[in-house]
């Protein structure tokens, strides 16, 4: 099962110039299997991500998703909105909340001025899990056909 599944994506050749315009959105329900797969792929086997008993002994409610897993999904959303990963130049995020297995997080990218995207990540309770998230891109997305050729599609 993929780590992320797009539930709404508005394809564009370039991000919307109007501030606040939705460019891309993904809704992800985090699972223990996804968190374990990320731990394996990243080499981050910190037991707060894998062992409920250990996580509780550390003062957490149970296992939590890796912050970098969340950041990776935010980067994917930003790259889609910027016209592809080769146009993304900078990504800034602040981790604001924990994500537990079963949480559904909506990652959004909205136009935030010239060559900037505002990113948000809210759980199913409307609580921010990432804040002060901004992506900067070069503003020159490739036409979709050329993007596909570069990817080898």
N, C-alpha and C positions, 0 to 999 in steps of 0.2 A: 504494500500500500504506500503511495507517495506521501511525503511529509506534508505537502500542501495541495489543496484542491481549489481551483478557482471557482467561485460561485457567481461572481459578477466581474466582468472585465469589459471596459469600454475601449475597443481598439482605436487608436489614433496614430497618425504618422508623427505627431509631436504632441507634447503635453499641452493642455488647454492654457491659454494665456490669462484667462480671467481668474483672479485670485479666488480661491475656495472651490473651484470647479473640480468635481471628482474625476480622477483619471483612471485609477485602478483600485479594486477592492478584492480582498480574499478573506474568507472565513475558514478558520482552521480549528478543528477539535483535536486537542492534544491527547495522545494515548500513551500508556506505559511502554508499549511496543515502539512507538516513534522515539520516545525519550531514550530507551535502551539502544535503539539503532543509532541515534545521534552520539551517544556515549561511545559506542563501538567505533564509529567512523571518525570521531574527533580525538579519541584517546582520553577523553575526560571521564574517568570512572569514579569521580567523587561520589561517595555513597549517599549524599543528600539527594542525588538524582536517581538512585537505584534501590535504596533500602529504606523502607518506611520506618522501621524501628530506629535506625541510625538518624534519619531525618528528624523524627520526633525528639530524640535525645538532644538534638541540636536546636530545639525550640521551634521547629517548623511543623506545619500541620501534617506533613507526610512528604513523599518525594515531590520535587518540583522540577520543572523543565529547565534546561540550561538557558542562561541568558543569551548565549551566542546562537542557540537554535532560534530564538525569537528574533534576534538581530538579523540572522540569515534570511528569515522569511520577510522581514521588513526590507532588506536589501533587494530581494527578488521582486517585491511589489514596486519598489523605487525604480529598479532597472526596467521593468515592463513599462512603467509610466514615462521613462526617459527615452524610450525607443530602443532599448537593448542595453545589455551590461557594458558594452564598449563606450557608452555615452555617460555613464555614471562617473562622477569625479570625486565626490566626498559624501560621507554618510556620518551623521552625528546622532546618537541616541543617548538617553538616560534611562536606566532601568528603574521602574517606579513600583512594580508590584510582582508578586510571584504568580506563576502559572502552574496549576496542578493538573494531573491527569483528569480528563473529563471536562476541563475548561474549554470553552469555545472563544477564540479571540478573533476579532475582526481587524484586519490590517488594512489601512486606507492610505492612499497617496492623493493629495490634492495640490493643485497649482498654488504656489505661494510667492508669486512674483517671477521676474525674468530668471530663467534657468534654475529655479528653486522649487522644491516640492516639500510640503509639510506632510509628515507621516504621523499616523496615529495608530495605536493598538489598544483596543478596549475589549475587556472580557465580557461575558454574557450578563454581568451585573452592571455594566457601564463603567467599570473601574479601569483607569489607565494602567497598562502594564509597561508601556514605554512612553516617555514624555520628552519634550524638547527635541523631537526627532525631525531632522531636516536632511534632505538630500540635495546635492548640487549636481547639475549635469551640464554638458557642453552646449546643448541647445541646437545641435545639428543632427537629429536622428536620420538614419538612412531610410530610403523608401523601403517598404516592407519586402519587396522582391529581392532587393540587394541584401537586406538583413538575412533573409532565408538562404541566399547563396553563400554568405559568409559562414553561416552555421552548418553548411553542408547539406541542407535540406533539399 
